[in-house]
């Protein structure tokens, strides 16, 4: 990832699984001077990141970091007593909006 992509990635990482609008990303991921000089600086970077599979967008054009698919997730250790309680209730210990490490997204 280049510098702009890294800034956007770190900003969206702080929002978790919430979709954020392109203008909000341009305003808050870069510095104030950059936004005032070129308000649309983030649009081509967002499109490029979405094409590479780092980001996903919704129908209104907002973006978020693409969660890791179930097959790419690594298993996490869970205490045996917690695992037993979850199994008894028919649940598993996963988070739907898991964000992988930075290295995972650098590979994309």
Short mmCIF file of the C-alpha atoms (twelve columns), coordinates in Angstrom:
data_MODEL
# 
_entry.id   MODEL 
# 
loop_
_atom_site.group_PDB 
_atom_site.id 
_atom_site.type_symbol 
_atom_site.label_atom_id 
_atom_site.label_alt_id 
_atom_site.label_comp_id 
_atom_site.label_asym_id 
_atom_site.label_seq_id 
_atom_site.Cartn_x 
_atom_site.Cartn_y 
_atom_site.Cartn_z 
_atom_site.pdbx_PDB_model_num 
ATOM 1   C CA . UNK A 1   0.000   0.000   0.000  1 
ATOM 2   C CA . UNK A 2   1.178   3.511   -0.693 1 
ATOM 3   C CA . UNK A 3   0.934   6.400   1.785  1 
ATOM 4   C CA . UNK A 4   -2.603  7.485   0.854  1 
ATOM 5   C CA . UNK A 5   -3.917  3.933   1.040  1 
ATOM 6   C CA . UNK A 6   -2.221  3.440   4.408  1 
ATOM 7   C CA . UNK A 7   -3.806  6.668   5.786  1 
ATOM 8   C CA . UNK A 8   -7.263  5.616   4.616  1 
ATOM 9   C CA . UNK A 9   -6.781  2.069   5.922  1 
ATOM 10  C CA . UNK A 10  -5.744  3.263   9.380  1 
ATOM 11  C CA . UNK A 11  -8.665  5.708   9.513  1 
ATOM 12  C CA . UNK A 12  -11.229 3.067   8.508  1 
ATOM 13  C CA . UNK A 13  -9.682  0.556   10.899 1 
ATOM 14  C CA . UNK A 14  -10.640 2.870   13.774 1 
ATOM 15  C CA . UNK A 15  -14.287 2.737   12.627 1 
ATOM 16  C CA . UNK A 16  -14.465 -1.065  12.741 1 
ATOM 17  C CA . UNK A 17  -17.238 -2.467  10.564 1 
ATOM 18  C CA . UNK A 18  -19.098 0.825   10.086 1 
ATOM 19  C CA . UNK A 19  -19.479 2.234   6.577  1 
ATOM 20  C CA . UNK A 20  -18.047 5.767   6.173  1 
ATOM 21  C CA . UNK A 21  -18.721 8.231   3.361  1 
ATOM 22  C CA . UNK A 22  -16.046 9.256   0.872  1 
ATOM 23  C CA . UNK A 23  -16.078 12.943  1.821  1 
ATOM 24  C CA . UNK A 24  -15.733 12.065  5.498  1 
ATOM 25  C CA . UNK A 25  -12.755 9.866   4.670  1 
ATOM 26  C CA . UNK A 26  -11.142 12.621  2.577  1 
ATOM 27  C CA . UNK A 27  -11.724 15.145  5.364  1 
ATOM 28  C CA . UNK A 28  -10.453 13.072  8.255  1 
ATOM 29  C CA . UNK A 29  -7.907  10.613  6.802  1 
ATOM 30  C CA . UNK A 30  -5.717  13.341  5.335  1 
ATOM 31  C CA . UNK A 31  -4.808  16.659  6.858  1 
ATOM 32  C CA . UNK A 32  -7.027  19.727  6.775  1 
ATOM 33  C CA . UNK A 33  -4.951  21.614  4.207  1 
ATOM 34  C CA . UNK A 34  -5.055  18.737  1.748  1 
ATOM 35  C CA . UNK A 35  -8.841  18.483  1.991  1 
ATOM 36  C CA . UNK A 36  -9.292  22.208  1.367  1 
ATOM 37  C CA . UNK A 37  -6.913  22.214  -1.608 1 
ATOM 38  C CA . UNK A 38  -8.321  19.038  -3.194 1 
ATOM 39  C CA . UNK A 39  -11.577 17.768  -1.603 1 
ATOM 40  C CA . UNK A 40  -11.825 14.712  -3.902 1 
ATOM 41  C CA . UNK A 41  -8.308  13.373  -3.314 1 
ATOM 42  C CA . UNK A 42  -9.568  10.151  -1.702 1 
ATOM 43  C CA . UNK A 43  -11.989 9.033   -4.434 1 
ATOM 44  C CA . UNK A 44  -9.471  7.413   -6.807 1 
ATOM 45  C CA . UNK A 45  -7.660  5.811   -3.871 1 
ATOM 46  C CA . UNK A 46  -10.927 4.381   -2.513 1 
ATOM 47  C CA . UNK A 47  -11.876 2.943   -5.900 1 
ATOM 48  C CA . UNK A 48  -8.420  1.398   -6.287 1 
ATOM 49  C CA . UNK A 49  -8.599  -0.150  -2.812 1 
ATOM 50  C CA . UNK A 50  -12.092 -1.516  -3.527 1 
ATOM 51  C CA . UNK A 51  -10.885 -3.105  -6.784 1 
ATOM 52  C CA . UNK A 52  -8.012  -4.784  -4.943 1 
ATOM 53  C CA . UNK A 53  -10.434 -6.219  -2.378 1 
ATOM 54  C CA . UNK A 54  -9.227  -4.221  0.626  1 
ATOM 55  C CA . UNK A 55  -12.439 -2.205  0.952  1 
ATOM 56  C CA . UNK A 56  -16.078 -2.859  0.217  1 
ATOM 57  C CA . UNK A 57  -18.802 -0.336  -0.461 1 
ATOM 58  C CA . UNK A 58  -22.521 -0.255  0.101  1 
ATOM 59  C CA . UNK A 59  -25.279 0.986   -2.207 1 
ATOM 60  C CA . UNK A 60  -24.858 4.610   -1.094 1 
ATOM 61  C CA . UNK A 61  -21.122 4.723   -1.882 1 
ATOM 62  C CA . UNK A 62  -19.793 4.478   1.658  1 
ATOM 63  C CA . UNK A 63  -16.740 2.343   2.374  1 
ATOM 64  C CA . UNK A 64  -15.394 0.051   5.091  1 
ATOM 65  C CA . UNK A 65  -12.576 -2.444  5.432  1 
ATOM 66  C CA . UNK A 66  -13.650 -5.737  3.944  1 
ATOM 67  C CA . UNK A 67  -14.050 -8.322  6.726  1 
ATOM 68  C CA . UNK A 68  -12.046 -11.514 6.508  1 
ATOM 69  C CA . UNK A 69  -14.024 -14.405 5.083  1 
ATOM 70  C CA . UNK A 70  -14.740 -17.397 7.289  1 
ATOM 71  C CA . UNK A 71  -12.333 -19.639 5.398  1 
ATOM 72  C CA . UNK A 72  -9.448  -17.147 5.795  1 
ATOM 73  C CA . UNK A 73  -9.945  -16.647 9.532  1 
ATOM 74  C CA . UNK A 74  -7.544  -18.192 11.943 1 
ATOM 75  C CA . UNK A 75  -8.912  -20.133 14.867 1 
ATOM 76  C CA . UNK A 76  -8.724  -18.379 18.215 1 
ATOM 77  C CA . UNK A 77  -8.125  -19.964 21.535 1 
ATOM 78  C CA . UNK A 78  -11.137 -19.909 23.854 1 
ATOM 79  C CA . UNK A 79  -11.131 -21.030 27.444 1 
ATOM 80  C CA . UNK A 80  -12.514 -24.586 27.721 1 
ATOM 81  C CA . UNK A 81  -15.347 -23.591 30.050 1 
ATOM 82  C CA . UNK A 82  -16.431 -20.782 27.710 1 
ATOM 83  C CA . UNK A 83  -16.219 -23.104 24.694 1 
ATOM 84  C CA . UNK A 84  -18.406 -25.644 26.490 1 
ATOM 85  C CA . UNK A 85  -21.051 -23.026 27.316 1 
ATOM 86  C CA . UNK A 86  -21.059 -21.817 23.710 1 
ATOM 87  C CA . UNK A 87  -21.355 -25.366 22.353 1 
ATOM 88  C CA . UNK A 88  -24.262 -26.131 24.681 1 
ATOM 89  C CA . UNK A 89  -26.091 -23.113 23.280 1 
ATOM 90  C CA . UNK A 90  -25.255 -24.000 19.676 1 
ATOM 91  C CA . UNK A 91  -22.939 -21.011 19.136 1 
ATOM 92  C CA . UNK A 92  -19.362 -20.586 18.077 1 
ATOM 93  C CA . UNK A 93  -16.890 -17.946 19.202 1 
ATOM 94  C CA . UNK A 94  -16.502 -15.792 16.085 1 
ATOM 95  C CA . UNK A 95  -16.933 -12.141 15.264 1 
ATOM 96  C CA . UNK A 96  -18.742 -11.299 12.017 1 
ATOM 97  C CA . UNK A 97  -16.707 -8.143  11.338 1 
ATOM 98  C CA . UNK A 98  -13.211 -9.460  11.969 1 
ATOM 99  C CA . UNK A 99  -10.524 -7.215  10.574 1 
ATOM 100 C CA . UNK A 100 -7.306  -9.048  9.830  1 
ATOM 101 C CA . UNK A 101 -3.816  -7.789  10.500 1 
ATOM 102 C CA . UNK A 102 -2.238  -5.182  8.257  1 
ATOM 103 C CA . UNK A 103 -0.090  -7.848  6.608  1 
ATOM 104 C CA . UNK A 104 -3.190  -9.643  5.302  1 
ATOM 105 C CA . UNK A 105 -4.378  -6.509  3.490  1 
ATOM 106 C CA . UNK A 106 -0.855  -5.722  2.219  1 
ATOM 107 C CA . UNK A 107 -0.951  -9.029  0.340  1 
ATOM 108 C CA . UNK A 108 -4.080  -8.051  -1.591 1 
# 
